[in-house]
Amino acid sequence: MNVFVYGTLMKGCVHHGKLGKSKLLAEQAWVSGDLYHTPNYYPALVHGNEEVYGELYEVSEETLRVLDELEEYTGDPERDLYDRVKIKVTTDTGFVEAFTYILTEKNKKMLLSKVPYQNWKIAGILDDKEILYFAYGSCMDDDRFKKAGVDHLFLDCLGRGVLPGYSLKFDFKGTQGYASDIVEDGGTVEGKVYKVNNEALQYLFVREGVNTGHYRPAIISLLLNGKTIDNVLTFLVLEKHEEQAPTVVYATEILRGGKGTLSEDYWNALRERIKSQFNIEVNV
């Protein structure tokens, strides 16, 4: 059976171990609802019309009983904290049904402010002094940072990040051409991992058009120097289109920015793909 989690059960969070050996089906998953802070530093999902982001797992009946205990669910709405319900979950590859835990009506007095960006993990890093950021597109290009006068904020590049389970797509419709995105549908994406501060974070939110509905902040797990790292920030396209050609300038920024950090095989394959798929030849 499937379970959608959106708070302390997610990877890198305090109760993730309760999932045991459950299979991760989607790191990027979302449902319709509203997500709120509560006084006890855990989030609460209620019915609503926004998109709430979390993770999707396949769990055993034994694990489901463990989760029921954690969420104080017994099937009695008069005394339970949460109700376990079936809900439609969206992923990059389609729709599935899954159980999730929604705050019972009588406990809504607990609700405080809405969780920023409807993503508990994003809310958890907004005030961190240091954040790991994964760049896979034009944000790999130092020249863009220099032109914006923010290159001093991106000096601490930790090296090549390898992101399994995702594919690079050119599916964001920009004003001049299409820009890149990563989609959780298999494959592998490489990029640069930076250690950044909150000032850099503010720049990235503006550059990626977070508040104008272009990209959304998301949290991923990746490999860095052969070690799995959780809670890494990246940005994903909200309104995805069929892939079309980027501009020559954009293609150049990606290849120029990735050269020397991305693996030779990945970099060469990306350059060849841009040439064969979009008839754009870049020499950097």
N, C-alpha and C positions, 0 to 999 in steps of 0.2 A: 504494500500500500504506500501511497505517496503522502508526504507531509510538507507543507510550506512553512518555513520559519522566517522570522523578520526581526528578531531581537537578540537576546542573550544566547540563543542556541546556534547562531551563525558562526562560521569559522573565525577563529581568533577571539571569540567572546567567551565569557566566563562559564557558560553552561554547555558549550559545544560538545564536551566529552559525554554528555548524556545521550548523544546520538550514537555512541559506540562505533560499530563498523558499518553504519548505514551508508548506502551508496549515494553520492552526490550526483543528482541528475542535471542540475542547472545552477550555476553560480549567479546567473542573471535571470531572475524570475520576478514576476509582479502580479498583483491582484488589485481589484477595485476596493477602495476603502479609504480610511483616514487613520493616520498613525499619530499617537499622542505620547508625550512624556507623562510619567506618573510620579508621585512623591518618593517611590522606592527605587528609583533609578532602573527601571525597566520600561519598555514601551508597551502600549496597549493598542491593538487594532480594533476598530469599530467599522460598521458598515458606512460606506461613503462612495464618492464618485471619482476620487483621485487615484493615481497609481502608487501603490505601496510596494517597495522593492525588498526582496529577500532572496532566499535560497530554497531549492527544491530537493528533497531527499526521498529515497525509497527506504522504508523502515520495516522492521519485523513487528509482529504483534507484541512481543516482549518489550521492544523499545517504545512502542506506542504507549504501553502501560506506564513506563518510566516517565514519558512526557506528560501523560495525564496527571501523574502525581506532582510533577514539577509545576504544572499550570493550575493545580488545584481544581481539576475537573473530575467529577464523579457521575455526571448525568443529572444532577439535581440543581436546576437553575435557581432555586431559592437560596442555596448556600454556596454554590460554586463561584469561583472568581472568574473563570473563563468558560465559555461554551466551545466544545469542539464541533466544527461544522465542515461540510464539504463545500469547496469553492473552486471556481474556474481559475486556473493559473496560466499565465502567458509566459512563454519563453521565446528565444530567438528562432526556435524550430517549430513552434505551434502551441497548441493548447492541451492541457491535461486537467483532470480533476484531482484534488488533493484535500486532505484534512488540514485545517489550521485552527488556531485558537483566537476567538473573538471575545472581547470583554463583555460580560453579561450586563444587561440593561441596568440592574440595580446598583452596579458598581461604577457607573459613568461619572458619579460625583468625584471619582479619583482623578479624572482627566485634567491635565494642566495645559501647557501650550502644545501646538502641533510640532512634530519632529521636522526639522529642516530637510527639504528635498524628499520628504517621505522615505528616508533611508536612514536607519538607525546607525549604521556604520559610518556614514558621512557625518552625521551629527556628532559622533564620537571623536572625529579627528579635526573638527573645525578650529579648535583652540589649541591644538598641539603645537609645540615649539618646532618640532621637526616632523616632516611628512615624507614618505617615499612616494614618488610620482613616476608612472610609466608613460613614456612618450613613444608613440609608434608612427606618427605622421610628420607633419611639418614642424612640430615642436622638437624634433630631433635636431633641427638646423640652428646652429649657433648664430648664423647671420641674421635670422629673424629676431632673435633676442637682442642682438646688438643694435639693430635698427629701431627697436622699441625702447632701447635704453635700459633693459632689464637683464643684460647678460651677467651682471654681478650676482644675480639671484639664482643662477643655474650653473655655477662653477663646480659644484660637487656631484659629478657624474660617477656613479658607482660601477658602471659598466653595462654589459648586455643583459637585458632581461629576456627570458624565454617564457612565453605564455602558451601552454598547451591547451587544446580544446577550442581555440578561436581561429578565425580566418580574417585576413585583411580584406576589406571591401571599400570601393569608392562609391558610396551610396548616399553621401550628404550633398544635396543640391544647393550649391552656393550661387552667388550672383555672377561669377565669372566662369565657373566650371564645378566639377564635383570634387569633394574632399573625402578623406579617408575615415574609416570606422573599423571597429572590430566586432565580429559577430560570433556568438558562441554556437558554432555548428561543426566543430571538428577542425583539424589542422593545427598549425602552430604559427604564432606571430612573434617576431622579435622586435625589440625596441631598446631605448635607453632608460635606465633607472636613475633618477636624480633624488638627492636628499635636499628638500626645500623647506623654507620657512613660511609663515603665514602671509608675508608680503607677496611672495611668489604665488601662493595659493590664490590670493585676491586677483593678481594679474591673470592667472590661468582661467579663473571663472569668467572674467570679462572676455578674454580672447576666445574662449570656446562658446561664448554666447549662452551661458547657462541660464541667465535670467530672461533671455529672449527666446528660449525654447529650441535652441539649435542642438546643443549637446547636454547630456546630464552627467553629473559626477557619479562614479561607480567605484566599487572596491573589488579588487581581484587578488588572486594568489598566483605567484609566478616563481620561476627558478632564477636565482642569482648566484653565480659561481657554484652551481650545482646544489644549492640549498633552497628549500621551499620557503618563501617569504609570504606571510599573510598580510592583509590590510594595506595593500598598495593602491593608491589613487590612480584612476585614469578617467577618461571621458568617452562616452558612447553617444552615438547619434540617436536622437529621439524619433524623428520622422524619417524612416529609411525608404529610399527609392531603389529602383533598378539601377545597377551600376552603369555609369557613363564616364567619359574621359575627364580626368583632371586637366588643368591647364599645364602647359610646359613649365611654367614657373613653379607650380606646386609640385609637380613630379621631380623637378630639379631639387627642390628643398628637401624632399624626403630622401632622395638618393645621396645628396651631398651631406645631409645631416647624419645619415646612418653609416656612411663609409668609414671604415676603421673601427667601428664599434660592433655593428652587426656581423654575424658570421659571413664569411666569403660566399658560401653556398646560398644562404638566404638572400644576401644583397644581389648576387648575380641573377638569381631566379626572379627577384622583384623587378630588376631592370629589364629582364627579358619579357616578363609579363606585361609591363607597361608598354613595351615596344610592340609586342604581338597583339595584345588585346585592344590597345588604344592608338596604335600607330604613332607613338611618341618615343623618339630616340633621345636619350639624355647622355651626355658625356661629361662626367665630373671626375 
